[in-house]
Amino acid sequence: MKKIAILFSGTGSNFAHIANTMHNHELQIAVALTNNPNAKGIEIAHRYAIPLEIVDSKLFETREAFDQAVVERLSHYEVTLVVLAGFMRILTSVFTEQLKAINLHPSLLPRHKGLHAIERSYDDSHLEGGVSVHWVNSELDGGEIILQKEILKETLTFEAYDQEIRRIEKITLEEGIRKVIHF
C-alpha cells in the first residue's frame, strides 16, 4: 500500500475527507504535518490515529530552514507522495527538489494564484470557476496541472459558489491523488 503525507495549516476538512475515504483502503496516510500548532486539523490526526508532526513555521528565520525541517521530519515515514491540503506556505526548492508533492487550489489555475482565490474567482468575468490539483514546485501555484473541475457560477450567490467549490475540492483532491499514485 502506498504511503502519503498530508500537510495542512487549518481546519483540515480536506485532510478529514482523505482520511475518511482513502486511508487504510487505497493508501496509508503515514503522517500528517502542520505548521500551525493551533490547527483544528490536529484533532483529525488523533481521531484516525495518524502520526502527527508539528513544525511551527514561526520558529524559523527563513523559509528554507523551515522547509529543511519539514523534509527531515517526513523522511522518517518513507512516503511516496506529499499532499498539500490547505497548507498555507510557499515551499522553496529545498522542499520541492527532494519530495514529490501535489497541491489542491480553489481556482482554475493559472487564474487566481495565492490567497483569496475563491473570492477573486467569483468576482472575475469568466462564466465558470473551479478547482485545480497540480504538482508543487517552488513557484506559488505554478506547477503542472494534474486535474481540474469546473462549475458554472452565473446563477450562484457567493455563498452557494463557495459551498460548491468546497464540495468539489474534496472530490477533485481524491481523484488527483488516485491519478498520481496509480501511474
C-alpha positions as CSV (number, residue, x, y, z in Angstrom):
1,M,0.0,0.0,0.0
2,K,1.4,3.4,-1.0
3,K,2.2,5.8,1.8
4,I,1.4,9.5,1.7
5,A,1.9,12.5,3.9
6,I,-0.8,15.2,4.3
7,L,0.3,18.8,5.1
8,F,-2.3,21.2,6.4
9,S,-2.5,24.5,8.3
10,G,-6.1,25.0,9.4
11,T,-9.3,23.1,9.9
12,G,-8.2,20.1,7.9
13,S,-11.5,19.5,6.1
14,N,-9.8,18.1,3.0
15,F,-7.4,16.0,5.2
16,A,-10.5,14.6,7.0
17,H,-12.1,13.7,3.7
18,I,-9.0,11.8,2.5
19,A,-8.6,10.1,5.9
20,N,-12.3,9.0,5.8
21,T,-12.4,7.8,2.2
22,M,-8.9,6.6,1.3
23,H,-6.8,5.9,4.5
24,N,-6.2,2.2,5.0
25,H,-8.2,1.4,1.9
26,E,-6.3,2.6,-1.2
27,L,-3.4,4.2,0.6
28,Q,-1.9,4.8,4.1
29,I,-1.6,8.3,5.5
30,A,1.7,7.6,7.1
31,V,1.9,11.1,8.7
32,A,0.1,14.4,8.9
33,L,2.2,17.6,9.3
34,T,1.1,21.1,10.2
35,N,3.0,24.3,10.5
36,N,0.3,25.7,12.9
37,P,0.4,24.3,16.5
38,N,-3.2,25.5,16.9
39,A,-4.6,24.0,13.8
40,K,-8.0,22.3,14.2
41,G,-6.9,19.6,11.8
42,I,-4.7,18.2,14.6
43,E,-7.9,16.6,16.0
44,I,-8.3,14.7,12.8
45,A,-4.9,13.1,13.0
46,H,-5.7,12.0,16.6
47,R,-9.2,10.7,15.6
48,Y,-7.7,8.4,12.9
49,A,-4.5,7.5,14.9
50,I,-2.3,9.1,12.2
51,P,1.2,10.1,13.3
52,L,1.4,13.9,13.6
53,E,4.3,16.2,13.2
54,I,4.0,19.9,14.2
55,V,6.7,22.1,12.8
56,D,5.9,25.7,13.8
57,S,6.9,27.9,10.8
58,K,7.2,30.9,13.2
59,L,10.2,29.4,14.8
60,F,12.4,29.5,11.7
61,E,14.3,32.5,10.4
62,T,14.0,31.6,6.7
63,R,11.6,29.6,4.5
64,E,14.5,27.4,3.5
65,A,15.2,26.4,7.1
66,F,11.6,25.6,7.7
67,D,11.4,23.5,4.5
68,Q,14.5,21.6,5.5
69,A,13.0,20.8,8.9
70,V,9.8,19.5,7.1
71,V,11.8,17.4,4.7
72,E,13.8,15.9,7.6
73,R,10.6,15.1,9.6
74,L,8.9,13.5,6.6
75,S,12.0,11.4,5.6
76,H,11.3,9.1,8.6
77,Y,8.0,8.0,7.1
78,E,9.1,6.8,3.6
79,V,6.2,8.4,1.8
80,T,5.9,8.3,-2.0
81,L,3.8,11.4,-2.2
82,V,3.1,14.6,-0.2
83,V,-0.4,16.1,-0.4
84,L,-0.9,19.7,0.4
85,A,-4.4,20.1,1.6
86,G,-4.8,23.7,2.9
87,F,-1.1,24.1,3.7
88,M,-0.6,27.8,3.7
89,R,3.1,28.0,3.0
90,I,5.0,28.7,-0.2
91,L,7.6,26.0,-0.4
92,T,11.1,26.5,-1.7
93,S,13.3,24.4,-3.8
94,V,14.7,22.9,-0.6
95,F,11.4,21.1,-0.3
96,T,10.4,20.7,-4.0
97,E,13.7,19.2,-5.1
98,Q,13.5,16.5,-2.5
99,L,9.9,15.5,-2.3
100,K,7.1,14.7,-4.9
101,A,4.1,16.8,-3.9
102,I,0.7,17.8,-5.2
103,N,-1.5,20.7,-4.1
104,L,-5.2,21.5,-4.1
105,H,-6.1,25.1,-5.1
106,P,-9.6,26.6,-5.2
107,S,-9.5,28.2,-8.7
108,L,-8.9,27.2,-12.3
109,L,-5.2,27.7,-12.5
110,P,-3.4,29.7,-13.8
111,R,-6.1,32.1,-12.7
112,H,-6.1,33.4,-9.2
113,K,-2.9,32.0,-7.7
114,G,-2.4,32.6,-4.0
115,L,-4.8,33.7,-1.3
116,H,-8.5,34.6,-1.6
117,A,-8.8,32.6,-4.8
118,I,-12.5,31.7,-4.2
119,E,-13.5,35.4,-3.8
120,R,-11.4,36.5,-6.8
121,S,-12.7,33.7,-9.0
122,Y,-16.3,34.5,-8.1
123,D,-15.8,38.2,-9.0
124,D,-13.9,37.7,-12.3
125,S,-15.5,37.9,-15.8
126,H,-15.4,34.2,-16.5
127,L,-18.7,32.1,-16.6
128,E,-17.0,29.3,-14.7
129,G,-14.8,28.8,-11.7
130,G,-13.5,25.6,-10.2
131,V,-10.6,23.9,-8.5
132,S,-7.2,22.5,-9.5
133,V,-4.8,19.8,-8.4
134,H,-1.3,20.5,-9.5
135,W,2.3,19.4,-8.9
136,V,4.1,21.5,-6.4
137,N,7.2,23.5,-7.5
138,S,8.8,26.5,-5.9
139,E,6.6,28.9,-7.8
140,L,3.3,29.8,-6.0
141,D,0.6,27.6,-7.5
142,G,2.8,27.3,-10.6
143,G,3.3,23.5,-11.0
144,E,1.9,21.4,-13.9
145,I,-1.8,20.8,-13.6
146,I,-2.9,17.3,-12.9
147,L,-6.7,17.7,-12.8
148,Q,-9.3,20.5,-12.8
149,K,-13.0,20.5,-12.2
150,E,-15.3,23.4,-13.3
151,I,-18.6,24.8,-12.1
152,L,-20.8,27.4,-13.7
153,K,-21.2,30.4,-11.4
154,E,-23.7,32.5,-13.3
155,T,-26.8,31.7,-11.1
156,L,-24.9,31.2,-7.8
157,T,-24.7,33.6,-4.9
158,F,-21.2,33.9,-3.5
159,E,-22.2,31.7,-0.6
160,A,-23.5,29.0,-2.9
161,Y,-20.4,29.2,-5.1
162,D,-18.1,29.0,-2.0
163,Q,-20.0,25.9,-0.8
164,E,-19.9,24.2,-4.2
165,I,-16.1,24.9,-4.5
166,R,-15.5,23.4,-1.1
167,R,-17.6,20.3,-2.1
168,I,-15.8,19.7,-5.4
169,E,-12.4,20.3,-3.7
170,K,-12.8,17.0,-1.9
171,I,-13.7,15.0,-5.0
172,T,-11.0,16.6,-7.1
173,L,-8.3,16.0,-4.5
174,E,-9.3,12.4,-4.1
175,E,-9.3,11.9,-7.9
176,G,-5.9,13.7,-8.2
177,I,-4.3,11.5,-5.6
178,R,-5.6,8.4,-7.3
179,K,-4.3,9.6,-10.7
180,V,-0.8,10.2,-9.3
181,I,-0.4,7.2,-7.1
182,H,-1.6,4.7,-9.7
183,F,0.7,5.5,-12.6
